[in-house]
């Protein structure tokens, strides 16, 4: 049981690092993985700042080998609490980033308002948010 939890955390860490690497291919992006994920109730898993675009993006990152994943309402709410501290940026975005490992596919879903309900993202969903990156092979 303990090794299963450790393996899940390691997998989540690796997917967060994968997202950081993807977003960092744009040299204008400053990307940070927040190592208190799962502990800090006010921090996203990853956030990105682009001062040229006057933009900050907070990400809740999930990974699954299945066909869908549920994101709990409080996890979505924390993105907005985090972004609220950055009123300086004209573009503040909350995004769910789900890595479907069996399909080797990212699905990015923008969250436009504070939800208190759980959300479901499926492998069939199309992304409605696109990272402004320079793709070099598979991310």
C-alpha positions in Angstrom: 0.0 0.0 0.0 2.8 2.5 0.9 4.7 1.7 -2.3 1.5 2.3 -4.3 1.1 5.8 -2.8 4.8 6.5 -3.4 4.5 5.4 -7.0 1.4 7.6 -7.6 3.2 10.6 -6.1 6.3 9.9 -8.2 4.1 9.6 -11.3 2.3 12.9 -10.5 5.7 14.6 -9.9 6.9 13.4 -13.3 3.8 14.7 -15.1 4.1 18.1 -13.4 7.8 18.2 -14.5 6.6 17.2 -18.1 4.2 20.2 -18.1 7.0 22.6 -16.8 9.3 21.4 -19.6 6.6 21.8 -22.2 5.7 25.3 -21.1 9.3 26.3 -20.7 10.0 25.8 -24.4 8.7 29.4 -24.9 11.6 31.5 -23.5 9.1 34.2 -22.5 7.4 31.9 -20.1 8.6 31.6 -16.5 7.2 28.3 -15.2 7.2 27.1 -11.6 6.3 23.8 -10.0 5.0 24.3 -6.5 6.4 21.4 -4.4 3.7 21.7 -1.7 1.0 20.3 -4.0 -1.4 18.2 -2.1 -0.5 20.0 1.1 -1.0 23.7 0.5 -4.6 24.5 0.0 -3.8 27.8 -1.7 -1.3 26.8 -4.3 -1.6 25.4 -7.8 0.5 22.4 -8.9 2.3 24.6 -11.5 2.0 28.2 -12.5 3.3 30.2 -15.4 4.0 33.9 -15.8 4.6 35.6 -19.1 5.4 39.3 -18.6 5.4 40.1 -22.3 1.8 38.8 -22.6 0.8 40.3 -19.2 -0.4 36.8 -18.2 -0.4 34.4 -15.3 -1.8 30.9 -15.5 -2.4 28.5 -12.6 -2.6 24.8 -13.3 -4.2 21.9 -11.5 -2.3 18.9 -13.0 -3.7 15.3 -13.1 -2.5 12.1 -14.6 -4.4 9.0 -15.4 -4.0 5.8 -17.4 -7.8 5.6 -17.7 -10.2 7.5 -19.9 -11.4 10.1 -17.5 -10.4 11.9 -14.3 -12.4 13.8 -11.7 -11.1 17.1 -10.4 -12.6 18.1 -7.0 -14.3 21.4 -6.6 -11.9 22.6 -3.9 -8.9 21.9 -6.3 -10.5 24.3 -8.8 -11.3 26.9 -6.2 -7.6 27.0 -5.0 -6.6 28.1 -8.5 -8.8 31.2 -8.2 -7.6 32.0 -4.7 -4.0 31.9 -5.9 -4.8 34.0 -9.0 -6.6 36.6 -6.8 -3.3 37.7 -5.4 -2.0 38.7 -8.9 -4.3 41.4 -9.9 -1.4 43.2 -11.6 -1.8 40.8 -14.6 -4.5 41.6 -17.1 -4.8 37.9 -18.1 -5.3 35.5 -15.2 -6.2 32.0 -16.2 -7.1 28.8 -14.3 -6.4 25.7 -16.3 -6.9 21.9 -15.7 -4.0 20.0 -17.3 -4.7 16.3 -17.6 -2.1 13.9 -19.0 -3.7 10.7 -20.3 -0.7 8.4 -20.2 -2.3 5.5 -22.2 -3.1 7.9 -25.1 0.1 10.0 -24.6 -2.2 13.1 -24.8 -2.6 16.4 -22.8 -6.1 17.8 -22.4 -6.1 21.5 -21.2 -9.4 22.8 -20.0 -9.8 26.5 -19.0 -11.9 27.2 -16.0 -13.7 30.5 -16.5 -15.4 30.8 -13.1 -15.2 29.6 -9.6 -16.8 26.1 -9.4 -17.7 24.4 -6.2 -18.6 21.2 -8.0 -16.4 18.4 -9.2 -15.4 18.5 -12.8 -14.7 15.5 -15.1 -12.2 15.6 -18.0 -12.2 12.7 -20.5 -9.6 11.6 -23.1 -12.1 12.4 -25.8 -12.4 16.0 -24.7 -10.7 18.7 -26.9 -8.4 21.2 -25.2 -9.9 24.7 -25.0 -6.6 26.2 -23.8 -3.4 26.0 -25.8 0.1 26.6 -24.4 2.0 29.1 -26.5 5.1 26.9 -26.9 7.6 25.8 -29.5 7.2 22.0 -29.9 10.3 20.0 -30.3 9.2 16.4 -30.6 6.7 14.9 -28.2 6.2 16.7 -24.9 
